[in-house]
Amino acid sequence: MKRILAKSTLREFWENYPDSEMYLKTWYENAMNANWKTPNDVKNSYANASILKDNRIVFNVRGNSYRLVVKFNFEHELAFIRFIGTHSDYDKIDANTI
């Protein structure tokens, strides 16, 4: 990916939930260095990720304690952080539209 918008969202989250920091930093570095062209490319890197409609992908963070929803624009190599939160917070949103 050329850009991930916005790393500050991840940073703010791990400041509140320090046990997520290592995972989110690793995910960020992996995503920045990835050459993902399709949702299946992401799935090959993160087997437990869930592919949703409109190029949204849900990642399990720290043994599924947290959820990360990212919307990808594969053509322009962009990733947009749409949501990061606890599993119970995730249950209150519609990951397909957030």
KOLNUFI-332839 format. One line per field, with one value per residue (C-alpha): residue number from 1; residue in one letter; x, y, z. Coordinates in nm, 2 decimals. Example, Ala and Ser with C-alpha at 12.3 -4.5 7.8 and 13.67 -1.06 7.14 Angstrom:
REM KOLNUFI-332839
k = [1, 2] $
r = [a, s] $
px = [1.23, 1.37] $
py = [-0.45, -0.11] $
pz = [0.78, 0.71] $
//
This chain:
REM KOLNUFI-332839
k = [1, 2, 3, 4, 5, 6, 7, 8, 9, 10, 11, 12, 13, 14, 15, 16, 17, 18, 19, 20, 21, 22, 23, 24, 25, 26, 27, 28, 29, 30, 31, 32, 33, 34, 35, 36, 37, 38, 39, 40, 41, 42, 43, 44, 45, 46, 47, 48, 49, 50, 51, 52, 53, 54, 55, 56, 57, 58, 59, 60, 61, 62, 63, 64, 65, 66, 67, 68, 69, 70, 71, 72, 73, 74, 75, 76, 77, 78, 79, 80, 81, 82, 83, 84, 85, 86, 87, 88, 89, 90, 91, 92, 93, 94, 95, 96, 97, 98] $
r = [m, k, r, i, l, a, k, s, t, l, r, e, f, w, e, n, y, p, d, s, e, m, y, l, k, t, w, y, e, n, a, m, n, a, n, w, k, t, p, n, d, v, k, n, s, y, a, n, a, s, i, l, k, d, n, r, i, v, f, n, v, r, g, n, s, y, r, l, v, v, k, f, n, f, e, h, e, l, a, f, i, r, f, i, g, t, h, s, d, y, d, k, i, d, a, n, t, i] $
px = [0.00, 0.12, -0.08, -0.28, -0.53, -0.50, -0.22, -0.32, -0.65, -0.45, -0.21, -0.50, -0.65, -0.33, -0.28, -0.61, -0.57, -0.19, -0.23, -0.32, -0.01, 0.22, -0.04, -0.15, 0.21, 0.28, -0.03, 0.06, 0.41, 0.28, 0.02, 0.26, 0.50, 0.23, 0.16, -0.21, -0.41, -0.72, -0.91, -0.78, -0.42, -0.50, -0.67, -0.35, -0.16, -0.43, -0.62, -0.86, -0.96, -1.32, -1.38, -1.69, -1.85, -1.70, -1.34, -1.38, -1.19, -1.22, -0.90, -0.90, -0.67, -0.51, -0.69, -1.02, -1.03, -1.05, -1.16, -1.01, -1.22, -1.03, -1.17, -0.92, -0.88, -0.65, -0.62, -0.46, -0.30, -0.49, -0.62, -0.87, -0.91, -1.29, -1.31, -1.10, -1.27, -1.35, -1.54, -1.85, -1.82, -1.78, -2.11, -2.29, -2.18, -2.25, -1.90, -2.04, -2.13, -1.90] $
py = [0.00, 0.35, 0.51, 0.41, 0.67, 0.73, 0.59, 0.84, 0.64, 0.33, 0.52, 0.67, 0.33, 0.16, 0.44, 0.35, -0.03, -0.09, -0.46, -0.39, -0.18, -0.46, -0.61, -0.28, -0.17, -0.51, -0.49, -0.13, -0.23, -0.54, -0.34, -0.07, -0.32, -0.54, -0.56, -0.64, -0.61, -0.79, -0.89, -1.25, -1.12, -0.98, -1.30, -1.49, -1.27, -1.28, -1.60, -1.50, -1.18, -1.15, -1.00, -0.79, -0.60, -0.28, -0.39, -0.38, -0.63, -0.70, -0.80, -0.97, -0.80, -0.97, -1.30, -1.13, -0.90, -0.61, -0.56, -0.35, -0.26, -0.13, -0.02, -0.07, 0.11, -0.15, 0.04, 0.34, 0.14, 0.31, 0.18, 0.37, 0.28, 0.28, 0.14, 0.00, -0.11, -0.38, -0.68, -0.56, -0.21, -0.39, -0.58, -0.24, -0.12, -0.22, -0.30, -0.29, 0.07, 0.23] $
pz = [0.00, -0.07, 0.21, 0.51, 0.63, 0.92, 1.14, 1.41, 1.45, 1.53, 1.76, 1.96, 2.00, 2.12, 2.37, 2.52, 2.48, 2.51, 2.46, 2.10, 2.02, 1.90, 1.68, 1.52, 1.46, 1.30, 1.08, 0.98, 0.87, 0.69, 0.51, 0.41, 0.26, 0.10, -0.27, -0.23, -0.55, -0.44, -0.13, -0.18, -0.16, 0.18, 0.28, 0.18, 0.43, 0.70, 0.69, 0.97, 0.80, 0.68, 0.34, 0.32, 0.03, -0.12, -0.05, 0.32, 0.53, 0.90, 1.09, 1.42, 1.67, 1.97, 1.95, 1.84, 2.14, 1.90, 1.54, 1.27, 0.96, 0.66, 0.33, 0.05, -0.29, -0.45, -0.78, -0.60, -0.32, -0.04, 0.28, 0.49, 0.86, 0.90, 1.26, 1.54, 1.86, 2.10, 1.99, 2.17, 2.00, 1.66, 1.73, 1.74, 1.39, 1.04, 0.90, 0.55, 0.57, 0.83] $
//
